[in-house]
């Protein structure tokens, strides 16, 4: 995600997905975080502890895959230019006070 934030309105709820702690030039770097907020909840989905090698994060799909009335996210959250890390987050599996839960990836 090169843009800092994306918003989604779904069933009367506004979701904001944003990247924090971008490096010089707006690129992902050590300490960058992918944050999801909605309904007064704040959740870190990905954190780059050691940085990355020309990585990029992109949204592939957003919708209600599990039919629970809340948004689910399918993204490419790679940390290396030569790798894809397709990740699925489902809302129906979210723990208390969370919005979604990581349920699987194709690396």
N, C-alpha and C positions, 0 to 999 in steps of 0.2 A: 504494500500500500504506500504509494508515494504521497497521497494526500494525508493530512494529519488525522482527519475524522470523517466518518460516514454516519449518517443517521437513517434510521428505519422506523416508520410508523406502522404498527401492526396491532389490530384489535384494540385501539384506544391507548396503546402504550408506545412511548418513544424510546427506542434503543439508540445508544451512541457507541460506536466502535472507533477507538482512536489509538494512535501511536504516540507514546510519550518518550522523552529523552532521546530525541534524534540527534545525530552528530552533525558536524559541519556539512553544509550543503544539503541538509535534510535527509541524510542517509542513515539507515539502521547501523547501530554501533553497540559497543559494550554498554549495558544498562538500559537499552531500549526495551519498552514494554508495550504489549498489546492489551488494551483495557476495554472491557465491556461494561456499560452502565445502563440500567433501566430500573424503574420501580423503586428508586432509592437504594439500589444495590450496586456495588462496585466490585468488579472481579478482574484479576490479571489472568489473561489466557496464555500469554507467552512472555518470557523474560530472557533477554540475552545476557547471560551471566559473563560469558567470555568474549562477547562480540561475535563477529561473523566474517566470512570471506565473500564479499560482494553479494550479500544475501538480499532477498526481497520477500515481502509478504503480500499476498493477493487474496481477494475474496473470489471464490469460484461460484458459490451459490449460497443463498439465504432464503429460508422459508420454514414451513411447519412440517418437517419430515415425519415426526412421530405423532402428529395430529393431537397435540395437547393444548393447542391454542397459543403457544409461545414460539418464538423464533429459535431455529437451529442454524448452525453455521458450518459450512464446508469451505476450507481455506487451504492455500499452499503457504506453509510457514517455514520455508527453507532457511537454513543458516549457511549455505554454501552455493556458489554459482553453478556448480556441477551436479546439484541434487534437487529433487523435488520431495517435499514432505506434505502430502495431502492429509489433512486432519479434519475429523468430524467431531463437532460438539453438539450434544443433544440436551434440550431443556428438560425433558421428562426424567432424566437421570441426575439432574442437579441436586446437590446436597443442600441442606438448610442454609438460607441466606446467600445462596449462589444462584446464578442465572442459567448456567449450562455446565455440562461435565464433558471432559475429553472421553470419548468412547473408542476411538481407534484412529489408526493412521496407515497410510501406504507410503513408505519411505523408499 
